[in-house]
């Protein structure tokens, strides 16, 4: 639990309403939730299960238990992410909004100056340009055809190096000569990792090389839409220090420091949309809900 005034950009704090609202971001690997109530922000996280509704209900139960809010007092729920289509919350007002819009709006409320977002999740990566005046998406591009440049890829590499995913990023920061991992294909990159291990290259240098190879793929996305400061890094990989370092090095721009773990950026954006939906017509939010990914 955190005070909203400690999390939300001061310039936008007055636009957060008093409505009790929930945002649920069901990613391919992890489900995240945010509840806004009484000037407080509550968060919850859980692995994504086979059935998305069960994951959503688990997140909602965690949020209600933390906040001591009765379910019937929730004004609105917005679902987003990989599993958003399957969600239903009965009589509680609810709708779905794309993760592109939610990550943009959540990042906007964390830093009102944000113009660019890199979002790396479990199975895709995205580059998003944002209008800093509104938090709306101007342009975006995504990679969802290949696992390279995603959390799933990093998870596979961590396993090859006998590390946990959490250890992989920290290990990369210990490198003194990052390995040259040239392949941008997961299959071939895995072969390179095995070859590098056989040659006696340290785990730290292999980890750093993998992060740089992943960051190069993300940089290609960013270059196609252009990078404008401020830059926010969101998604499940955003709390990986090795990836943060690699992105800053290759993009040549610092990643903005915000006061909430940006793994929750999508869920926060969904909660903000839920507050807007509680006092708006469907037509007013239609452009967000119907936004399609390229």
ZADO-1210 file (C-alpha; in nm, 4 decimals, padded with zeros to 6 digits):
<atoms>
<atom x="00.0000" y="00.0000" z="00.0000" code="UNK" pos="1"/>
<atom x="00.1208" y="00.3507" z="-00.0865" code="UNK" pos="2"/>
<atom x="-00.0194" y="00.7009" z="-00.0697" code="UNK" pos="3"/>
<atom x="-00.1208" y="00.8198" z="-00.4151" code="UNK" pos="4"/>
<atom x="00.0572" y="01.1498" z="-00.3554" code="UNK" pos="5"/>
<atom x="00.3834" y="00.9563" z="-00.3208" code="UNK" pos="6"/>
<atom x="00.3341" y="00.7676" z="-00.6497" code="UNK" pos="7"/>
<atom x="00.1394" y="00.9788" z="-00.8976" code="UNK" pos="8"/>
<atom x="00.3023" y="01.2692" z="-01.0836" code="UNK" pos="9"/>
<atom x="00.2133" y="01.5836" z="-00.8836" code="UNK" pos="10"/>
<atom x="00.0788" y="01.7537" z="-01.1961" code="UNK" pos="11"/>
<atom x="-00.1812" y="01.4788" z="-01.2428" code="UNK" pos="12"/>
<atom x="-00.2721" y="01.4000" z="-00.8826" code="UNK" pos="13"/>
<atom x="-00.5789" y="01.6262" z="-00.8914" code="UNK" pos="14"/>
<atom x="-00.7238" y="01.4281" z="-01.1835" code="UNK" pos="15"/>
<atom x="-00.7396" y="01.1060" z="-00.9801" code="UNK" pos="16"/>
<atom x="-01.1003" y="01.0779" z="-00.8654" code="UNK" pos="17"/>
<atom x="-01.2396" y="00.9338" z="-00.5449" code="UNK" pos="18"/>
<atom x="-01.3998" y="00.6390" z="-00.7240" code="UNK" pos="19"/>
<atom x="-01.2829" y="00.2967" z="-00.6077" code="UNK" pos="20"/>
<atom x="-01.1355" y="00.1423" z="-00.9206" code="UNK" pos="21"/>
<atom x="-00.9413" y="-00.1693" z="-01.0141" code="UNK" pos="22"/>
<atom x="-00.7028" y="-00.2353" z="-01.3024" code="UNK" pos="23"/>
<atom x="-00.5997" y="-00.5920" z="-01.3840" code="UNK" pos="24"/>
<atom x="-00.3153" y="-00.6628" z="-01.6264" code="UNK" pos="25"/>
<atom x="-00.3087" y="-01.0297" z="-01.7214" code="UNK" pos="26"/>
<atom x="00.0258" y="-01.0891" z="-01.8875" code="UNK" pos="27"/>
<atom x="00.1375" y="-01.4123" z="-02.0496" code="UNK" pos="28"/>
<atom x="00.3554" y="-01.4974" z="-01.7493" code="UNK" pos="29"/>
<atom x="00.2340" y="-01.2795" z="-01.4611" code="UNK" pos="30"/>
<atom x="-00.0904" y="-01.1139" z="-01.3543" code="UNK" pos="31"/>
<atom x="-00.0727" y="-00.7704" z="-01.1910" code="UNK" pos="32"/>
<atom x="-00.3440" y="-00.5698" z="-01.0166" code="UNK" pos="33"/>
<atom x="-00.3865" y="-00.2152" z="-00.8880" code="UNK" pos="34"/>
<atom x="-00.6712" y="-00.0846" z="-00.6706" code="UNK" pos="35"/>
<atom x="-00.7253" y="00.2866" z="-00.6099" code="UNK" pos="36"/>
<atom x="-00.9255" y="00.3766" z="-00.3000" code="UNK" pos="37"/>
<atom x="-00.9245" y="00.6448" z="-00.0320" code="UNK" pos="38"/>
<atom x="-00.6123" y="00.8164" z="-00.1602" code="UNK" pos="39"/>
<atom x="-00.4196" y="00.4884" z="-00.1478" code="UNK" pos="40"/>
<atom x="-00.2756" y="00.2595" z="-00.4138" code="UNK" pos="41"/>
<atom x="-00.2740" y="-00.1162" z="-00.3555" code="UNK" pos="42"/>
<atom x="-00.0890" y="-00.3692" z="-00.5707" code="UNK" pos="43"/>
<atom x="-00.1053" y="-00.7461" z="-00.6180" code="UNK" pos="44"/>
<atom x="00.0851" y="-00.9917" z="-00.8341" code="UNK" pos="45"/>
<atom x="00.0469" y="-01.3622" z="-00.9128" code="UNK" pos="46"/>
<atom x="00.1644" y="-01.6081" z="-01.1793" code="UNK" pos="47"/>
<atom x="-00.0773" y="-01.6279" z="-01.4716" code="UNK" pos="48"/>
<atom x="-00.2672" y="-01.9554" z="-01.4634" code="UNK" pos="49"/>
<atom x="-00.4265" y="-02.1584" z="-01.7407" code="UNK" pos="50"/>
<atom x="-00.7644" y="-01.9943" z="-01.6854" code="UNK" pos="51"/>
<atom x="-00.7471" y="-01.6163" z="-01.7042" code="UNK" pos="52"/>
<atom x="-01.0636" y="-01.5546" z="-01.5041" code="UNK" pos="53"/>
<atom x="-00.9204" y="-01.7522" z="-01.2116" code="UNK" pos="54"/>
<atom x="-00.6031" y="-01.5430" z="-01.2240" code="UNK" pos="55"/>
<atom x="-00.8090" y="-01.2234" z="-01.2345" code="UNK" pos="56"/>
<atom x="-01.0259" y="-01.3364" z="-00.9426" code="UNK" pos="57"/>
<atom x="-00.7162" y="-01.4242" z="-00.7391" code="UNK" pos="58"/>
<atom x="-00.5710" y="-01.0778" z="-00.8003" code="UNK" pos="59"/>
<atom x="-00.8999" y="-00.9127" z="-00.7105" code="UNK" pos="60"/>
<atom x="-00.9280" y="-01.1138" z="-00.3883" code="UNK" pos="61"/>
<atom x="-00.5739" y="-01.0091" z="-00.2896" code="UNK" pos="62"/>
<atom x="-00.6522" y="-00.6430" z="-00.3545" code="UNK" pos="63"/>
<atom x="-00.9786" y="-00.6531" z="-00.1602" code="UNK" pos="64"/>
<atom x="-00.8114" y="-00.8254" z="00.1337" code="UNK" pos="65"/>
<atom x="-00.5331" y="-00.5656" z="00.1469" code="UNK" pos="66"/>
<atom x="-00.7604" y="-00.2651" z="00.1135" code="UNK" pos="67"/>
<atom x="-01.0549" y="-00.4017" z="00.3149" code="UNK" pos="68"/>
<atom x="-01.2826" y="-00.2741" z="00.0401" code="UNK" pos="69"/>
<atom x="-01.6078" y="-00.4635" z="-00.0156" code="UNK" pos="70"/>
<atom x="-01.6476" y="-00.5904" z="-00.3719" code="UNK" pos="71"/>
<atom x="-01.9842" y="-00.4184" z="-00.4084" code="UNK" pos="72"/>
<atom x="-01.8132" y="-00.0831" z="-00.3472" code="UNK" pos="73"/>
<atom x="-01.5919" y="-00.1119" z="-00.6544" code="UNK" pos="74"/>
<atom x="-01.7097" y="00.1467" z="-00.9059" code="UNK" pos="75"/>
<atom x="-01.5424" y="-00.0096" z="-01.2091" code="UNK" pos="76"/>
<atom x="-01.2882" y="-00.2700" z="-01.3219" code="UNK" pos="77"/>
<atom x="-01.0767" y="-00.2534" z="-01.6380" code="UNK" pos="78"/>
<atom x="-00.8927" y="-00.5585" z="-01.7672" code="UNK" pos="79"/>
<atom x="-00.5939" y="-00.5472" z="-01.9969" code="UNK" pos="80"/>
<atom x="-00.3056" y="-00.7601" z="-02.1175" code="UNK" pos="81"/>
<atom x="-00.2674" y="-01.0963" z="-02.2846" code="UNK" pos="82"/>
<atom x="-00.5713" y="-01.2496" z="-02.1133" code="UNK" pos="83"/>
<atom x="-00.8073" y="-00.9536" z="-02.1138" code="UNK" pos="84"/>
<atom x="-01.0612" y="-01.0882" z="-02.3646" code="UNK" pos="85"/>
<atom x="-01.1842" y="-01.3669" z="-02.1343" code="UNK" pos="86"/>
<atom x="-01.2643" y="-01.1480" z="-01.8324" code="UNK" pos="87"/>
<atom x="-01.6088" y="-01.1052" z="-01.6759" code="UNK" pos="88"/>
<atom x="-01.6958" y="-00.9558" z="-01.3382" code="UNK" pos="89"/>
<atom x="-02.0708" y="-01.0014" z="-01.3241" code="UNK" pos="90"/>
<atom x="-02.2699" y="-00.7022" z="-01.2024" code="UNK" pos="91"/>
<atom x="-01.9607" y="-00.4880" z="-01.1370" code="UNK" pos="92"/>
<atom x="-01.9058" y="-00.2447" z="-01.4226" code="UNK" pos="93"/>
<atom x="-01.6169" y="-00.3637" z="-01.6342" code="UNK" pos="94"/>
<atom x="-01.4574" y="-00.3418" z="-01.9757" code="UNK" pos="95"/>
<atom x="-01.1324" y="-00.4196" z="-02.1532" code="UNK" pos="96"/>
<atom x="-00.8704" y="-00.1778" z="-02.2815" code="UNK" pos="97"/>
<atom x="-00.5611" y="-00.2729" z="-02.4814" code="UNK" pos="98"/>
<atom x="-00.2306" y="-00.3067" z="-02.3001" code="UNK" pos="99"/>
<atom x="-00.0757" y="-00.0471" z="-02.5323" code="UNK" pos="100"/>
<atom x="-00.3133" y="00.2200" z="-02.4041" code="UNK" pos="101"/>
<atom x="-00.2856" y="00.1048" z="-02.0426" code="UNK" pos="102"/>
<atom x="00.0958" y="00.1073" z="-02.0356" code="UNK" pos="103"/>
<atom x="00.0893" y="00.4535" z="-02.1920" code="UNK" pos="104"/>
<atom x="-00.1614" y="00.5918" z="-01.9423" code="UNK" pos="105"/>
<atom x="00.0028" y="00.4256" z="-01.6428" code="UNK" pos="106"/>
<atom x="00.3448" y="00.5591" z="-01.7409" code="UNK" pos="107"/>
<atom x="00.1911" y="00.9021" z="-01.8016" code="UNK" pos="108"/>
<atom x="00.0526" y="00.9126" z="-01.4473" code="UNK" pos="109"/>
<atom x="00.3926" y="00.8128" z="-01.3080" code="UNK" pos="110"/>
<atom x="00.5747" y="01.0756" z="-01.5140" code="UNK" pos="111"/>
<atom x="00.3651" y="01.3342" z="-01.6969" code="UNK" pos="112"/>
<atom x="00.6605" y="01.4213" z="-01.9219" code="UNK" pos="113"/>
<atom x="00.6921" y="01.0722" z="-02.0688" code="UNK" pos="114"/>
<atom x="00.6986" y="01.0624" z="-02.4489" code="UNK" pos="115"/>
<atom x="00.8523" y="00.7193" z="-02.5118" code="UNK" pos="116"/>
<atom x="00.7960" y="00.3783" z="-02.3543" code="UNK" pos="117"/>
<atom x="00.9787" y="00.0503" z="-02.3925" code="UNK" pos="118"/>
<atom x="00.7566" y="-00.2337" z="-02.2725" code="UNK" pos="119"/>
<atom x="00.9118" y="-00.5802" z="-02.2513" code="UNK" pos="120"/>
<atom x="00.6827" y="-00.8577" z="-02.1355" code="UNK" pos="121"/>
<atom x="00.6974" y="-01.2331" z="-02.1211" code="UNK" pos="122"/>
<atom x="00.6220" y="-01.2945" z="-02.4879" code="UNK" pos="123"/>
<atom x="00.6457" y="-00.9644" z="-02.6726" code="UNK" pos="124"/>
<atom x="00.8192" y="-00.6286" z="-02.6699" code="UNK" pos="125"/>
<atom x="00.6843" y="-00.2888" z="-02.7717" code="UNK" pos="126"/>
<atom x="00.7977" y="00.0656" z="-02.8391" code="UNK" pos="127"/>
<atom x="00.5325" y="00.3298" z="-02.7743" code="UNK" pos="128"/>
<atom x="00.5203" y="00.7046" z="-02.8328" code="UNK" pos="129"/>
<atom x="00.2920" y="00.8991" z="-02.6008" code="UNK" pos="130"/>
<atom x="00.1305" y="01.2417" z="-02.6080" code="UNK" pos="131"/>
<atom x="00.2513" y="01.3993" z="-02.2792" code="UNK" pos="132"/>
<atom x="-00.0514" y="01.6277" z="-02.2691" code="UNK" pos="133"/>
<atom x="-00.3037" y="01.3426" z="-02.2576" code="UNK" pos="134"/>
<atom x="-00.1283" y="01.0116" z="-02.2046" code="UNK" pos="135"/>
<atom x="-00.2742" y="00.8857" z="-02.5312" code="UNK" pos="136"/>
<atom x="-00.0782" y="00.6669" z="-02.7709" code="UNK" pos="137"/>
<atom x="00.0573" y="00.8479" z="-03.0768" code="UNK" pos="138"/>
<atom x="00.2299" y="00.5532" z="-03.2396" code="UNK" pos="139"/>
<atom x="00.3571" y="00.2087" z="-03.1469" code="UNK" pos="140"/>
<atom x="00.5239" y="-00.0970" z="-03.2878" code="UNK" pos="141"/>
<atom x="00.5610" y="-00.4419" z="-03.1405" code="UNK" pos="142"/>
<atom x="00.7444" y="-00.7687" z="-03.1819" code="UNK" pos="143"/>
<atom x="00.5161" y="-01.0625" z="-03.1073" code="UNK" pos="144"/>
<atom x="00.6340" y="-01.3020" z="-03.3786" code="UNK" pos="145"/>
<atom x="00.9635" y="-01.4053" z="-03.2157" code="UNK" pos="146"/>
<atom x="01.0604" y="-01.4724" z="-02.8551" code="UNK" pos="147"/>
<atom x="01.3904" y="-01.2828" z="-02.8903" code="UNK" pos="148"/>
<atom x="01.3732" y="-00.9589" z="-02.6956" code="UNK" pos="149"/>
<atom x="01.1245" y="-01.0957" z="-02.4424" code="UNK" pos="150"/>
<atom x="01.1172" y="-01.2207" z="-02.0871" code="UNK" pos="151"/>
<atom x="01.0699" y="-01.5775" z="-02.2057" code="UNK" pos="152"/>
<atom x="01.4010" y="-01.5603" z="-02.3934" code="UNK" pos="153"/>
<atom x="01.5838" y="-01.4296" z="-02.0860" code="UNK" pos="154"/>
<atom x="01.4265" y="-01.7045" z="-01.8773" code="UNK" pos="155"/>
<atom x="01.5643" y="-01.9695" z="-02.1141" code="UNK" pos="156"/>
<atom x="01.9113" y="-01.8165" z="-02.1022" code="UNK" pos="157"/>
<atom x="01.9034" y="-01.7987" z="-01.7223" code="UNK" pos="158"/>
<atom x="01.8286" y="-02.1710" z="-01.7147" code="UNK" pos="159"/>
<atom x="02.1247" y="-02.2433" z="-01.9451" code="UNK" pos="160"/>
<atom x="02.3521" y="-02.0482" z="-01.7108" code="UNK" pos="161"/>
<atom x="02.2144" y="-02.2213" z="-01.3999" code="UNK" pos="162"/>
<atom x="02.0742" y="-01.8918" z="-01.2736" code="UNK" pos="163"/>
<atom x="01.7292" y="-01.7773" z="-01.1744" code="UNK" pos="164"/>
<atom x="01.5693" y="-01.5077" z="-01.3856" code="UNK" pos="165"/>
<atom x="01.6124" y="-01.2680" z="-01.0936" code="UNK" pos="166"/>
<atom x="01.9864" y="-01.3446" z="-01.0762" code="UNK" pos="167"/>
<atom x="02.0472" y="-01.3034" z="-01.4501" code="UNK" pos="168"/>
<atom x="02.0274" y="-00.9230" z="-01.4608" code="UNK" pos="169"/>
<atom x="02.2487" y="-00.8744" z="-01.1569" code="UNK" pos="170"/>
<atom x="02.5013" y="-01.1206" z="-01.3014" code="UNK" pos="171"/>
<atom x="02.5184" y="-00.9187" z="-01.6242" code="UNK" pos="172"/>
<atom x="02.6288" y="-00.6109" z="-01.4299" code="UNK" pos="173"/>
<atom x="02.9405" y="-00.7993" z="-01.3141" code="UNK" pos="174"/>
<atom x="03.0715" y="-00.8387" z="-01.6708" code="UNK" pos="175"/>
<atom x="03.4136" y="-00.7052" z="-01.7671" code="UNK" pos="176"/>
<atom x="03.3993" y="-00.8139" z="-02.1339" code="UNK" pos="177"/>
<atom x="03.0442" y="-00.8824" z="-02.2552" code="UNK" pos="178"/>
<atom x="03.0289" y="-01.1743" z="-02.4959" code="UNK" pos="179"/>
<atom x="02.9431" y="-01.1064" z="-02.8582" code="UNK" pos="180"/>
<atom x="02.6059" y="-01.2726" z="-02.9149" code="UNK" pos="181"/>
<atom x="02.5305" y="-01.1995" z="-03.2772" code="UNK" pos="182"/>
<atom x="02.2142" y="-01.3995" z="-03.3375" code="UNK" pos="183"/>
<atom x="01.8745" y="-01.2352" z="-03.3010" code="UNK" pos="184"/>
<atom x="01.6981" y="-01.5716" z="-03.3160" code="UNK" pos="185"/>
<atom x="01.6245" y="-01.7524" z="-02.9891" code="UNK" pos="186"/>
<atom x="01.7207" y="-02.0937" z="-03.1234" code="UNK" pos="187"/>
<atom x="02.0573" y="-01.9800" z="-03.2563" code="UNK" pos="188"/>
<atom x="02.1253" y="-01.7551" z="-02.9577" code="UNK" pos="189"/>
<atom x="02.0759" y="-02.0530" z="-02.7272" code="UNK" pos="190"/>
<atom x="02.3326" y="-02.2438" z="-02.9344" code="UNK" pos="191"/>
<atom x="02.5708" y="-01.9494" z="-02.8989" code="UNK" pos="192"/>
<atom x="02.5275" y="-01.9534" z="-02.5213" code="UNK" pos="193"/>
<atom x="02.6100" y="-02.3234" z="-02.5066" code="UNK" pos="194"/>
<atom x="02.9155" y="-02.2658" z="-02.7268" code="UNK" pos="195"/>
<atom x="03.0336" y="-01.9732" z="-02.5135" code="UNK" pos="196"/>
<atom x="03.0014" y="-02.1831" z="-02.1973" code="UNK" pos="197"/>
<atom x="03.2089" y="-02.4581" z="-02.3598" code="UNK" pos="198"/>
<atom x="03.4801" y="-02.2008" z="-02.4357" code="UNK" pos="199"/>
<atom x="03.4968" y="-02.1013" z="-02.0703" code="UNK" pos="200"/>
<atom x="03.3363" y="-01.7574" z="-02.1043" code="UNK" pos="201"/>
<atom x="03.2064" y="-01.6463" z="-01.7648" code="UNK" pos="202"/>
<atom x="02.8370" y="-01.6447" z="-01.6837" code="UNK" pos="203"/>
<atom x="02.8566" y="-01.2679" z="-01.6221" code="UNK" pos="204"/>
<atom x="02.9994" y="-01.1965" z="-01.9683" code="UNK" pos="205"/>
<atom x="02.7484" y="-01.4275" z="-02.1367" code="UNK" pos="206"/>
<atom x="02.4613" y="-01.2670" z="-01.9436" code="UNK" pos="207"/>
<atom x="02.5778" y="-00.9197" z="-02.0417" code="UNK" pos="208"/>
<atom x="02.6080" y="-01.0247" z="-02.4059" code="UNK" pos="209"/>
<atom x="02.2567" y="-01.1677" z="-02.4051" code="UNK" pos="210"/>
<atom x="02.1142" y="-00.8486" z="-02.2523" code="UNK" pos="211"/>
<atom x="02.2913" y="-00.6388" z="-02.5154" code="UNK" pos="212"/>
<atom x="02.1638" y="-00.8645" z="-02.7949" code="UNK" pos="213"/>
<atom x="01.8100" y="-00.8346" z="-02.6573" code="UNK" pos="214"/>
<atom x="01.8461" y="-00.4580" z="-02.6196" code="UNK" pos="215"/>
<atom x="01.9614" y="-00.4305" z="-02.9827" code="UNK" pos="216"/>
<atom x="01.6398" y="-00.5931" z="-03.0961" code="UNK" pos="217"/>
<atom x="01.4368" y="-00.3518" z="-02.8848" code="UNK" pos="218"/>
<atom x="01.6429" y="-00.0588" z="-03.0156" code="UNK" pos="219"/>
<atom x="01.5398" y="-00.1581" z="-03.3677" code="UNK" pos="220"/>
<atom x="01.1766" y="-00.1178" z="-03.2655" code="UNK" pos="221"/>
<atom x="01.2421" y="00.2183" z="-03.0995" code="UNK" pos="222"/>
<atom x="01.4317" y="00.3480" z="-03.4044" code="UNK" pos="223"/>
<atom x="01.1302" y="00.2785" z="-03.6244" code="UNK" pos="224"/>
<atom x="00.9081" y="00.5206" z="-03.4325" code="UNK" pos="225"/>
<atom x="01.1711" y="00.7548" z="-03.2883" code="UNK" pos="226"/>
<atom x="01.2864" y="00.8149" z="-02.9317" code="UNK" pos="227"/>
<atom x="01.1815" y="01.1290" z="-02.7468" code="UNK" pos="228"/>
<atom x="01.2525" y="01.1954" z="-02.3784" code="UNK" pos="229"/>
<atom x="01.1312" y="01.1236" z="-02.1172" code="UNK" pos="230"/>
<atom x="01.1661" y="00.7458" z="-02.1494" code="UNK" pos="231"/>
<atom x="00.9911" y="00.4894" z="-01.9261" code="UNK" pos="232"/>
<atom x="01.0696" y="00.1171" z="-01.9194" code="UNK" pos="233"/>
<atom x="00.7646" y="-00.0948" z="-01.8313" code="UNK" pos="234"/>
<atom x="00.6561" y="-00.4586" z="-01.8332" code="UNK" pos="235"/>
<atom x="00.7737" y="-00.7702" z="-01.6571" code="UNK" pos="236"/>
<atom x="01.1389" y="-00.7263" z="-01.7578" code="UNK" pos="237"/>
<atom x="01.1550" y="-00.3648" z="-01.6369" code="UNK" pos="238"/>
<atom x="01.2923" y="-00.4589" z="-01.2941" code="UNK" pos="239"/>
<atom x="01.5864" y="-00.6435" z="-01.4524" code="UNK" pos="240"/>
<atom x="01.8898" y="-00.4198" z="-01.3811" code="UNK" pos="241"/>
<atom x="02.0944" y="-00.5804" z="-01.6577" code="UNK" pos="242"/>
<atom x="01.8314" y="-00.4946" z="-01.9187" code="UNK" pos="243"/>
<atom x="01.7923" y="-00.1417" z="-01.7861" code="UNK" pos="244"/>
<atom x="02.1691" y="-00.0915" z="-01.8182" code="UNK" pos="245"/>
<atom x="02.1812" y="-00.2414" z="-02.1694" code="UNK" pos="246"/>
<atom x="01.8915" y="-00.0271" z="-02.2928" code="UNK" pos="247"/>
<atom x="02.0396" y="00.2938" z="-02.1530" code="UNK" pos="248"/>
<atom x="02.3729" y="00.2112" z="-02.3139" code="UNK" pos="249"/>
<atom x="02.2316" y="00.1325" z="-02.6590" code="UNK" pos="250"/>
<atom x="01.9563" y="00.3957" z="-02.6670" code="UNK" pos="251"/>
<atom x="02.1889" y="00.6635" z="-02.5346" code="UNK" pos="252"/>
<atom x="01.9203" y="00.7968" z="-02.3043" code="UNK" pos="253"/>
<atom x="01.8498" y="00.7453" z="-01.9329" code="UNK" pos="254"/>
<atom x="01.5373" y="00.5623" z="-01.8236" code="UNK" pos="255"/>
<atom x="01.3149" y="00.7771" z="-01.6070" code="UNK" pos="256"/>
<atom x="01.3048" y="00.6913" z="-01.2373" code="UNK" pos="257"/>
<atom x="00.9481" y="00.6666" z="-01.1074" code="UNK" pos="258"/>
<atom x="00.8048" y="00.5793" z="-00.7666" code="UNK" pos="259"/>
<atom x="00.6250" y="00.2577" z="-00.8553" code="UNK" pos="260"/>
<atom x="00.7679" y="-00.0684" z="-00.9863" code="UNK" pos="261"/>
<atom x="00.6814" y="-00.0305" z="-01.3547" code="UNK" pos="262"/>
<atom x="00.5803" y="-00.3948" z="-01.3781" code="UNK" pos="263"/>
<atom x="00.2530" y="-00.2409" z="-01.2501" code="UNK" pos="264"/>
<atom x="00.2369" y="00.0363" z="-01.5142" code="UNK" pos="265"/>
<atom x="-00.0246" y="-00.1469" z="-01.7228" code="UNK" pos="266"/>
<atom x="-00.2409" y="-00.2271" z="-01.4207" code="UNK" pos="267"/>
<atom x="-00.2154" y="00.1345" z="-01.3000" code="UNK" pos="268"/>
<atom x="-00.3211" y="00.2583" z="-01.6430" code="UNK" pos="269"/>
<atom x="-00.6138" y="00.0158" z="-01.6355" code="UNK" pos="270"/>
<atom x="-00.7162" y="00.1479" z="-01.2914" code="UNK" pos="271"/>
<atom x="-00.7008" y="00.5071" z="-01.4190" code="UNK" pos="272"/>
<atom x="-00.9207" y="00.4051" z="-01.7133" code="UNK" pos="273"/>
<atom x="-01.1573" y="00.2359" z="-01.4672" code="UNK" pos="274"/>
<atom x="-01.1946" y="00.5652" z="-01.2802" code="UNK" pos="275"/>
<atom x="-01.2605" y="00.7466" z="-01.6066" code="UNK" pos="276"/>
<atom x="-01.5144" y="00.4806" z="-01.7078" code="UNK" pos="277"/>
<atom x="-01.6967" y="00.5176" z="-01.3759" code="UNK" pos="278"/>
<atom x="-01.7838" y="00.8766" z="-01.4661" code="UNK" pos="279"/>
<atom x="-01.7813" y="00.8609" z="-01.8476" code="UNK" pos="280"/>
<atom x="-01.9807" y="00.7136" z="-02.1310" code="UNK" pos="281"/>
<atom x="-01.8533" y="00.4160" z="-02.3271" code="UNK" pos="282"/>
<atom x="-01.8116" y="00.6441" z="-02.6269" code="UNK" pos="283"/>
<atom x="-01.5645" y="00.8618" z="-02.4409" code="UNK" pos="284"/>
<atom x="-01.3370" y="00.5641" z="-02.3806" code="UNK" pos="285"/>
<atom x="-01.4047" y="00.3914" z="-02.7083" code="UNK" pos="286"/>
<atom x="-01.0835" y="00.4982" z="-02.8772" code="UNK" pos="287"/>
<atom x="-00.8818" y="00.3271" z="-02.6040" code="UNK" pos="288"/>
<atom x="-01.0867" y="00.0093" z="-02.5842" code="UNK" pos="289"/>
<atom x="-01.0866" y="-00.0434" z="-02.9600" code="UNK" pos="290"/>
<atom x="-00.7216" y="00.0383" z="-03.0268" code="UNK" pos="291"/>
<atom x="-00.5666" y="-00.2546" z="-03.2101" code="UNK" pos="292"/>
<atom x="-00.2039" y="-00.3583" z="-03.2111" code="UNK" pos="293"/>
<atom x="-00.0134" y="-00.3642" z="-03.5389" code="UNK" pos="294"/>
</atoms>
